[in-house]
Amino acid sequence: MQAAVASFGVPTFKSPLRTALFFDHRDSSKLFFPSIQKPSRKLICRPPAGKYLADDYLVKKLSAKEIQDLVKGERNVPLIVDFYATWCGPCILMAQVLETLAVEYENKALIVKVDTDDEHEFARDMQVRGLPTLYFISSDPSKDAIRTEGLIPIQMMRSILENDM
């Protein structure tokens, strides 16, 4: 520690503890905006793309063109279109529920996914504002599609498929 003489002649000691406890309020920017830089992180390997979509899943990811062909084409089963994003927590939970539903309704419904990050223009055209968004499209062209937004329970999806499609 070094002794310093204050302006009125009394020696004071400057210690690291004293400067840590008593900071100069006139220069508080050092307290709130420290100039310490964080060490940069190196990426060891590239993260896996689409880690929640495997080839053996029943719910397949399709492009906008493929979805439009499915909707315009002839089907004898209802179509469920799931608009999702890989970074969306509720979408990941909904994917698990949709896989369960795909097992239950394997021959009675067709369930597909659309990644809104890849197909943002199609999602905008379909007025997707919240995730996950589901469209239930009947095989009967005279019936209107049903749109849901957010995480919905599997009982509600079963009810829509059995009663409204």
Salt bridges, closest charged atoms under 4 A:
ASP24 OD1 - ARG26 NE 2.98
ASP27 OD2 - LYS30 NZ 3.44
ASP69 OD1 - LYS65 NZ 3.35
ASP82 OD2 - LYS113 NZ 2.92
GLU104 OE2 - ARG158 NH2 2.66
ASP115 OD2 - LYS61 NZ 3.98
ASP118 OD2 - LYS61 NZ 2.73
ASP125 OD1 - ARG124 NH2 3.63
GLU149 OE1 - ARG147 NH2 3.11
